[in-house]
Amino acid sequence: MINKINKLSKSEFIKVFANIFENARWIAEELYNQKPFDNFEELSSKILNIFETTTKEKQLKILNAHPDLANKTKISLLTPDSLKEQTSAGLDQCT
């Protein structure tokens, strides 16, 4: 599987990894430039390193962009991935 990831075009790669962190496409773009990956551990490590070495302002922006769990008033603001996550966890059924 890691070989398939390494062979993705830039646009395909970014499409797959764009929302690893909520609305932080730039992380996927930077990650793409660090290919190839030897294994999933290296891929994960590089994702975390990008986040951990960015400015505190960017880190806070990413954390603040993550939607509140089960906040039905903001459901229209969720990315498709977040909506799927919350629905599969049953958070759409919370009152």
N, CA, C and O atoms as CSV, one atom per row, in Angstrom:
chain,resi,resn,atom,element,x,y,z
A,1,MET,N,N,0.807,-1.193,0.000
A,1,MET,CA,C,0.000,0.000,0.000
A,1,MET,C,C,0.860,1.270,0.000
A,1,MET,O,O,0.520,2.254,-0.658
A,2,ILE,N,N,1.966,1.244,0.735
A,2,ILE,CA,C,2.820,2.428,0.778
A,2,ILE,C,C,3.368,2.740,-0.607
A,2,ILE,O,O,3.587,3.904,-0.941
A,3,ASN,N,N,3.590,1.706,-1.415
A,3,ASN,CA,C,4.057,1.939,-2.784
A,3,ASN,C,C,3.005,2.671,-3.609
A,3,ASN,O,O,3.343,3.524,-4.430
A,4,LYS,N,N,1.733,2.342,-3.395
A,4,LYS,CA,C,0.654,3.044,-4.093
A,4,LYS,C,C,0.626,4.512,-3.690
A,4,LYS,O,O,0.435,5.391,-4.530
A,5,ILE,N,N,0.815,4.771,-2.407
A,5,ILE,CA,C,0.841,6.154,-1.916
A,5,ILE,C,C,2.003,6.902,-2.546
A,5,ILE,O,O,1.846,8.043,-2.981
A,6,ASN,N,N,3.160,6.272,-2.599
A,6,ASN,CA,C,4.337,6.911,-3.184
A,6,ASN,C,C,4.160,7.219,-4.664
A,6,ASN,O,O,4.788,8.143,-5.182
A,7,LYS,N,N,3.314,6.458,-5.351
A,7,LYS,CA,C,3.111,6.647,-6.788
A,7,LYS,C,C,1.993,7.635,-7.127
A,7,LYS,O,O,1.800,7.963,-8.297
A,8,LEU,N,N,1.261,8.110,-6.129
A,8,LEU,CA,C,0.173,9.050,-6.403
A,8,LEU,C,C,0.707,10.344,-7.001
A,8,LEU,O,O,1.770,10.832,-6.617
A,9,SER,N,N,-0.042,10.885,-7.939
A,9,SER,CA,C,0.303,12.212,-8.463
A,9,SER,C,C,0.077,13.229,-7.346
A,9,SER,O,O,-0.547,12.920,-6.331
A,10,LYS,N,N,0.582,14.421,-7.538
A,10,LYS,CA,C,0.423,15.447,-6.506
A,10,LYS,C,C,-1.050,15.717,-6.226
A,10,LYS,O,O,-1.451,15.793,-5.064
A,11,SER,N,N,-1.856,15.861,-7.264
A,11,SER,CA,C,-3.277,16.162,-7.045
A,11,SER,C,C,-3.996,15.001,-6.356
A,11,SER,O,O,-4.846,15.229,-5.495
A,12,GLU,N,N,-3.668,13.765,-6.722
A,12,GLU,CA,C,-4.284,12.598,-6.072
A,12,GLU,C,C,-3.853,12.511,-4.605
A,12,GLU,O,O,-4.668,12.247,-3.721
A,13,PHE,N,N,-2.580,12.734,-4.367
A,13,PHE,CA,C,-2.038,12.668,-3.014
A,13,PHE,C,C,-2.721,13.693,-2.117
A,13,PHE,O,O,-3.148,13.373,-1.008
A,14,ILE,N,N,-2.819,14.908,-2.599
A,14,ILE,CA,C,-3.424,15.972,-1.803
A,14,ILE,C,C,-4.906,15.696,-1.563
A,14,ILE,O,O,-5.426,15.987,-0.485
A,15,LYS,N,N,-5.576,15.146,-2.547
A,15,LYS,CA,C,-6.989,14.792,-2.370
A,15,LYS,C,C,-7.153,13.769,-1.240
A,15,LYS,O,O,-8.082,13.869,-0.439
A,16,VAL,N,N,-6.256,12.796,-1.180
A,16,VAL,CA,C,-6.323,11.755,-0.152
A,16,VAL,C,C,-5.974,12.300,1.232
A,16,VAL,O,O,-6.626,11.946,2.214
A,17,PHE,N,N,-4.956,13.157,1.322
A,17,PHE,CA,C,-4.430,13.576,2.620
A,17,PHE,C,C,-4.813,15.000,3.040
A,17,PHE,O,O,-4.370,15.468,4.088
A,18,ALA,N,N,-5.608,15.677,2.260
A,18,ALA,CA,C,-5.911,17.092,2.529
A,18,ALA,C,C,-6.569,17.338,3.878
A,18,ALA,O,O,-6.370,18.399,4.470
A,19,ASN,N,N,-7.340,16.394,4.374
A,19,ASN,CA,C,-8.037,16.621,5.641
A,19,ASN,C,C,-7.557,15.730,6.774
A,19,ASN,O,O,-8.313,15.418,7.694
A,20,ILE,N,N,-6.296,15.322,6.702
A,20,ILE,CA,C,-5.713,14.619,7.846
A,20,ILE,C,C,-5.845,15.517,9.070
A,20,ILE,O,O,-6.198,15.061,10.157
A,21,PHE,N,N,-5.561,16.780,8.877
A,21,PHE,CA,C,-5.864,17.810,9.862
A,21,PHE,C,C,-6.937,18.682,9.232
A,21,PHE,O,O,-6.812,19.089,8.077
A,22,GLU,N,N,-7.977,18.965,9.979
A,22,GLU,CA,C,-9.145,19.688,9.476
A,22,GLU,C,C,-8.762,20.968,8.732
A,22,GLU,O,O,-8.135,21.862,9.299
A,23,ASN,N,N,-9.143,21.042,7.470
A,23,ASN,CA,C,-8.931,22.235,6.638
A,23,ASN,C,C,-7.481,22.711,6.618
A,23,ASN,O,O,-7.219,23.914,6.640
A,24,ALA,N,N,-6.542,21.771,6.577
A,24,ALA,CA,C,-5.119,22.125,6.545
A,24,ALA,C,C,-4.457,21.450,5.346
A,24,ALA,O,O,-3.548,20.634,5.492
A,25,ARG,N,N,-4.930,21.807,4.182
A,25,ARG,CA,C,-4.417,21.241,2.928
A,25,ARG,C,C,-2.906,21.434,2.798
A,25,ARG,O,O,-2.219,20.605,2.202
A,26,TRP,N,N,-2.400,22.518,3.352
A,26,TRP,CA,C,-0.985,22.833,3.233
A,26,TRP,C,C,-0.108,21.734,3.842
A,26,TRP,O,O,1.030,21.546,3.411
A,27,ILE,N,N,-0.629,21.003,4.845
A,27,ILE,CA,C,0.140,19.900,5.422
A,27,ILE,C,C,0.310,18.796,4.381
A,27,ILE,O,O,1.398,18.238,4.238
A,28,ALA,N,N,-0.757,18.481,3.658
A,28,ALA,CA,C,-0.671,17.463,2.599
A,28,ALA,C,C,0.296,17.894,1.507
A,28,ALA,O,O,1.039,17.075,0.966
A,29,GLU,N,N,0.282,19.182,1.186
A,29,GLU,CA,C,1.194,19.686,0.155
A,29,GLU,C,C,2.647,19.543,0.599
A,29,GLU,O,O,3.508,19.129,-0.177
A,30,GLU,N,N,2.902,19.890,1.849
A,30,GLU,CA,C,4.268,19.760,2.369
A,30,GLU,C,C,4.671,18.286,2.487
A,30,GLU,O,O,5.813,17.924,2.207
A,31,LEU,N,N,3.731,17.451,2.900
A,31,LEU,CA,C,3.993,16.022,3.016
A,31,LEU,C,C,4.332,15.414,1.661
A,31,LEU,O,O,5.222,14.570,1.561
A,32,TYR,N,N,3.632,15.837,0.631
A,32,TYR,CA,C,3.899,15.325,-0.719
A,32,TYR,C,C,5.361,15.546,-1.095
A,32,TYR,O,O,5.982,14.691,-1.727
A,33,ASN,N,N,5.902,16.689,-0.706
A,33,ASN,CA,C,7.291,17.020,-1.040
A,33,ASN,C,C,8.307,16.172,-0.279
A,33,ASN,O,O,9.502,16.225,-0.571
A,34,GLN,N,N,7.843,15.397,0.689
A,34,GLN,CA,C,8.743,14.550,1.480
A,34,GLN,C,C,8.703,13.080,1.043
A,34,GLN,O,O,9.312,12.224,1.684
A,35,LYS,N,N,7.989,12.795,-0.042
A,35,LYS,CA,C,7.963,11.430,-0.587
A,35,LYS,C,C,9.346,11.072,-1.121
A,35,LYS,O,O,10.126,11.978,-1.415
A,36,PRO,N,N,9.676,9.814,-1.255
A,36,PRO,CA,C,8.887,8.625,-0.950
A,36,PRO,C,C,8.987,8.246,0.525
A,36,PRO,O,O,9.907,8.656,1.233
A,37,PHE,N,N,8.018,7.453,0.964
A,37,PHE,CA,C,7.975,6.965,2.336
A,37,PHE,C,C,8.351,5.488,2.334
A,37,PHE,O,O,7.922,4.733,1.461
A,38,ASP,N,N,9.149,5.083,3.306
A,38,ASP,CA,C,9.560,3.677,3.393
A,38,ASP,C,C,8.449,2.790,3.958
A,38,ASP,O,O,8.336,1.615,3.610
A,39,ASN,N,N,7.625,3.383,4.842
A,39,ASN,CA,C,6.564,2.612,5.492
A,39,ASN,C,C,5.553,3.581,6.113
A,39,ASN,O,O,5.732,4.798,6.066
A,40,PHE,N,N,4.496,3.022,6.691
A,40,PHE,CA,C,3.451,3.863,7.274
A,40,PHE,C,C,3.933,4.611,8.510
A,40,PHE,O,O,3.470,5.716,8.789
A,41,GLU,N,N,4.856,4.016,9.244
A,41,GLU,CA,C,5.394,4.689,10.422
A,41,GLU,C,C,6.113,5.976,10.016
A,41,GLU,O,O,5.977,7.007,10.675
A,42,GLU,N,N,6.871,5.906,8.939
A,42,GLU,CA,C,7.570,7.098,8.461
A,42,GLU,C,C,6.572,8.145,7.973
A,42,GLU,O,O,6.734,9.335,8.245
A,43,LEU,N,N,5.557,7.712,7.264
A,43,LEU,CA,C,4.514,8.626,6.795
A,43,LEU,C,C,3.853,9.326,7.978
A,43,LEU,O,O,3.708,10.548,7.978
A,44,SER,N,N,3.456,8.559,8.981
A,44,SER,CA,C,2.820,9.127,10.176
A,44,SER,C,C,3.751,10.086,10.901
A,44,SER,O,O,3.344,11.166,11.330
A,45,SER,N,N,4.984,9.681,11.029
A,45,SER,CA,C,5.972,10.512,11.707
A,45,SER,C,C,6.157,11.849,10.995
A,45,SER,O,O,6.270,12.891,11.640
A,46,LYS,N,N,6.187,11.816,9.671
A,46,LYS,CA,C,6.369,13.050,8.908
A,46,LYS,C,C,5.147,13.961,9.010
A,46,LYS,O,O,5.287,15.182,9.068
A,47,ILE,N,N,3.956,13.374,9.033
A,47,ILE,CA,C,2.746,14.183,9.212
A,47,ILE,C,C,2.811,14.909,10.551
A,47,ILE,O,O,2.596,16.118,10.622
A,48,LEU,N,N,3.109,14.162,11.608
A,48,LEU,CA,C,3.178,14.769,12.941
A,48,LEU,C,C,4.292,15.798,13.033
A,48,LEU,O,O,4.128,16.837,13.672
A,49,ASN,N,N,5.419,15.518,12.400
A,49,ASN,CA,C,6.530,16.459,12.429
A,49,ASN,C,C,6.163,17.783,11.760
A,49,ASN,O,O,6.537,18.853,12.241
A,50,ILE,N,N,5.438,17.705,10.661
A,50,ILE,CA,C,5.004,18.934,9.985
A,50,ILE,C,C,4.149,19.756,10.935
A,50,ILE,O,O,4.337,20.966,11.060
A,51,PHE,N,N,3.209,19.099,11.603
A,51,PHE,CA,C,2.336,19.812,12.540
A,51,PHE,C,C,3.125,20.365,13.729
A,51,PHE,O,O,2.956,21.525,14.106
A,52,GLU,N,N,3.974,19.541,14.307
A,52,GLU,CA,C,4.694,19.934,15.518
A,52,GLU,C,C,5.735,21.020,15.281
A,52,GLU,O,O,6.079,21.752,16.209
A,53,THR,N,N,6.240,21.138,14.064
A,53,THR,CA,C,7.281,22.136,13.794
A,53,THR,C,C,6.743,23.409,13.156
A,53,THR,O,O,7.511,24.323,12.856
A,54,THR,N,N,5.450,23.478,12.949
A,54,THR,CA,C,4.883,24.705,12.405
A,54,THR,C,C,4.707,25.720,13.533
A,54,THR,O,O,4.931,25.395,14.699
A,55,THR,N,N,4.319,26.909,13.201
A,55,THR,CA,C,4.159,27.953,14.213
A,55,THR,C,C,3.004,27.622,15.151
A,55,THR,O,O,2.080,26.898,14.783
A,56,LYS,N,N,3.067,28.152,16.346
A,56,LYS,CA,C,1.978,27.965,17.319
A,56,LYS,C,C,0.675,28.525,16.767
A,56,LYS,O,O,-0.398,27.981,17.028
A,57,GLU,N,N,0.765,29.600,16.010
A,57,GLU,CA,C,-0.438,30.199,15.426
A,57,GLU,C,C,-1.122,29.228,14.469
A,57,GLU,O,O,-2.344,29.080,14.492
A,58,LYS,N,N,-0.321,28.564,13.621
A,58,LYS,CA,C,-0.899,27.590,12.685
A,58,LYS,C,C,-1.461,26.382,13.430
A,58,LYS,O,O,-2.507,25.849,13.059
A,59,GLN,N,N,-0.765,25.954,14.480
A,59,GLN,CA,C,-1.270,24.833,15.269
A,59,GLN,C,C,-2.628,25.177,15.884
A,59,GLN,O,O,-3.561,24.376,15.832
A,60,LEU,N,N,-2.729,26.358,16.458
A,60,LEU,CA,C,-3.997,26.779,17.062
A,60,LEU,C,C,-5.099,26.915,16.023
A,60,LEU,O,O,-6.252,26.572,16.282
A,61,LYS,N,N,-4.744,27.413,14.858
A,61,LYS,CA,C,-5.731,27.544,13.784
A,61,LYS,C,C,-6.289,26.173,13.406
A,61,LYS,O,O,-7.493,26.023,13.201
A,62,ILE,N,N,-5.417,25.182,13.316
A,62,ILE,CA,C,-5.853,23.818,12.995
A,62,ILE,C,C,-6.744,23.266,14.105
A,62,ILE,O,O,-7.815,22.721,13.835
A,63,LEU,N,N,-6.305,23.407,15.338
A,63,LEU,CA,C,-7.089,22.880,16.459
A,63,LEU,C,C,-8.437,23.577,16.580
A,63,LEU,O,O,-9.449,22.932,16.857
A,64,ASN,N,N,-8.455,24.873,16.377
A,64,ASN,CA,C,-9.713,25.621,16.463
A,64,ASN,C,C,-10.634,25.355,15.282
A,64,ASN,O,O,-11.840,25.581,15.373
A,65,ALA,N,N,-10.078,24.880,14.177
A,65,ALA,CA,C,-10.895,24.590,12.994
A,65,ALA,C,C,-11.651,23.278,13.135
A,65,ALA,O,O,-12.619,23.042,12.412
A,66,HIS,N,N,-11.223,22.428,14.052
A,66,HIS,CA,C,-11.898,21.145,14.220
A,66,HIS,C,C,-13.270,21.399,14.826
A,66,HIS,O,O,-13.382,22.092,15.838
A,67,PRO,N,N,-14.305,20.851,14.223
A,67,PRO,CA,C,-15.669,21.119,14.692
A,67,PRO,C,C,-15.947,20.512,16.060
A,67,PRO,O,O,-15.404,19.469,16.423
A,68,ASP,N,N,-16.806,21.197,16.805
A,68,ASP,CA,C,-17.261,20.655,18.080
A,68,ASP,C,C,-18.012,19.357,17.821
A,68,ASP,O,O,-18.768,19.248,16.856
A,69,LEU,N,N,-17.802,18.391,18.674
A,69,LEU,CA,C,-18.498,17.122,18.521
A,69,LEU,C,C,-19.970,17.294,18.870
A,69,LEU,O,O,-20.318,17.870,19.900
A,70,ALA,N,N,-20.808,16.792,18.008
A,70,ALA,CA,C,-22.261,16.770,18.209
A,70,ALA,C,C,-22.894,18.153,18.270
A,70,ALA,O,O,-23.977,18.302,18.836
A,71,ASN,N,N,-22.253,19.160,17.707
A,71,ASN,CA,C,-22.835,20.506,17.678
A,71,ASN,C,C,-23.696,20.625,16.422
A,71,ASN,O,O,-23.196,20.952,15.345
A,72,LYS,N,N,-24.980,20.361,16.568
A,72,LYS,CA,C,-25.880,20.328,15.413
A,72,LYS,C,C,-26.055,21.693,14.763
A,72,LYS,O,O,-26.431,21.771,13.593
A,73,THR,N,N,-25.795,22.763,15.491
A,73,THR,CA,C,-25.958,24.096,14.902
A,73,THR,C,C,-24.884,24.396,13.868
A,73,THR,O,O,-25.044,25.298,13.046
A,74,LYS,N,N,-23.793,23.644,13.906
A,74,LYS,CA,C,-22.695,23.890,12.971
A,74,LYS,C,C,-22.507,22.749,11.980
A,74,LYS,O,O,-21.467,22.667,11.326
A,75,ILE,N,N,-23.480,21.882,11.862
A,75,ILE,CA,C,-23.341,20.700,11.005
A,75,ILE,C,C,-23.051,21.058,9.555
A,75,ILE,O,O,-22.354,20.318,8.860
A,76,SER,N,N,-23.575,22.178,9.098
A,76,SER,CA,C,-23.349,22.569,7.700
A,76,SER,C,C,-21.911,23.011,7.451
A,76,SER,O,O,-21.491,23.121,6.299
A,77,LEU,N,N,-21.157,23.262,8.506
A,77,LEU,CA,C,-19.769,23.702,8.367
A,77,LEU,C,C,-18.777,22.541,8.334
A,77,LEU,O,O,-17.588,22.748,8.091
A,78,LEU,N,N,-19.254,21.331,8.575
A,78,LEU,CA,C,-18.361,20.177,8.611
A,78,LEU,C,C,-17.851,19.815,7.225
A,78,LEU,O,O,-18.563,19.950,6.230
A,79,THR,N,N,-16.618,19.355,7.179
A,79,THR,CA,C,-16.116,18.779,5.930
A,79,THR,C,C,-16.816,17.431,5.758
A,79,THR,O,O,-17.305,16.867,6.737
A,80,PRO,N,N,-16.872,16.908,4.541
A,80,PRO,CA,C,-17.497,15.590,4.352
A,80,PRO,C,C,-16.878,14.506,5.238
A,80,PRO,O,O,-17.585,13.630,5.736
A,81,ASP,N,N,-15.566,14.566,5.432
A,81,ASP,CA,C,-14.901,13.570,6.277
A,81,ASP,C,C,-15.351,13.680,7.731
A,81,ASP,O,O,-15.593,12.664,8.384
A,82,SER,N,N,-15.465,14.903,8.241
A,82,SER,CA,C,-15.908,15.088,9.621
A,82,SER,C,C,-17.358,14.660,9.795
A,82,SER,O,O,-17.713,14.050,10.804
A,83,LEU,N,N,-18.188,14.975,8.823
A,83,LEU,CA,C,-19.591,14.570,8.887
A,83,LEU,C,C,-19.700,13.044,8.935
A,83,LEU,O,O,-20.477,12.492,9.714
A,84,LYS,N,N,-18.920,12.377,8.102
A,84,LYS,CA,C,-18.918,10.907,8.075
A,84,LYS,C,C,-18.432,10.351,9.414
A,84,LYS,O,O,-19.013,9.402,9.940
A,85,GLU,N,N,-17.360,10.942,9.970
A,85,GLU,CA,C,-16.829,10.506,11.263
A,85,GLU,C,C,-17.877,10.627,12.353
A,85,GLU,O,O,-18.117,9.686,13.110
A,86,GLN,N,N,-18.508,11.813,12.425
A,86,GLN,CA,C,-19.469,12.055,13.489
A,86,GLN,C,C,-20.708,11.178,13.336
A,86,GLN,O,O,-21.260,10.705,14.329
A,87,THR,N,N,-21.145,10.962,12.106
A,87,THR,CA,C,-22.307,10.113,11.866
A,87,THR,C,C,-22.004,8.665,12.235
A,87,THR,O,O,-22.818,8.004,12.880
A,88,SER,N,N,-20.829,8.167,11.826
A,88,SER,CA,C,-20.485,6.770,12.124
A,88,SER,C,C,-20.297,6.543,13.622
A,88,SER,O,O,-20.465,5.423,14.103
A,89,ALA,N,N,-19.952,7.593,14.359
A,89,ALA,CA,C,-19.801,7.488,15.810
A,89,ALA,C,C,-21.131,7.690,16.532
A,89,ALA,O,O,-21.208,7.581,17.756
A,90,GLY,N,N,-22.179,7.985,15.757
A,90,GLY,CA,C,-23.497,8.186,16.356
A,90,GLY,C,C,-23.701,9.563,16.947
A,90,GLY,O,O,-24.686,9.797,17.646
A,91,LEU,N,N,-22.783,10.477,16.677
A,91,LEU,CA,C,-22.898,11.810,17.262
A,91,LEU,C,C,-24.053,12.611,16.678
A,91,LEU,O,O,-24.497,13.592,17.274
A,92,ASP,N,N,-24.539,12.195,15.512
A,92,ASP,CA,C,-25.690,12.876,14.926
A,92,ASP,C,C,-26.983,12.523,15.663
A,92,ASP,O,O,-28.021,13.140,15.426
A,93,GLN,N,N,-26.920,11.536,16.551
A,93,GLN,CA,C,-28.090,11.106,17.317
A,93,GLN,C,C,-28.133,11.727,18.713
A,93,GLN,O,O,-29.092,11.525,19.458
A,94,CYS,N,N,-27.095,12.482,19.062
A,94,CYS,CA,C,-27.042,13.095,20.390
A,94,CYS,C,C,-28.074,14.210,20.509
A,94,CYS,O,O,-28.397,14.893,19.537
A,95,THR,N,N,-28.576,14.370,21.712
A,95,THR,CA,C,-29.530,15.463,21.960
A,95,THR,C,C,-28.990,16.406,23.002
A,95,THR,O,O,-29.648,17.388,23.346
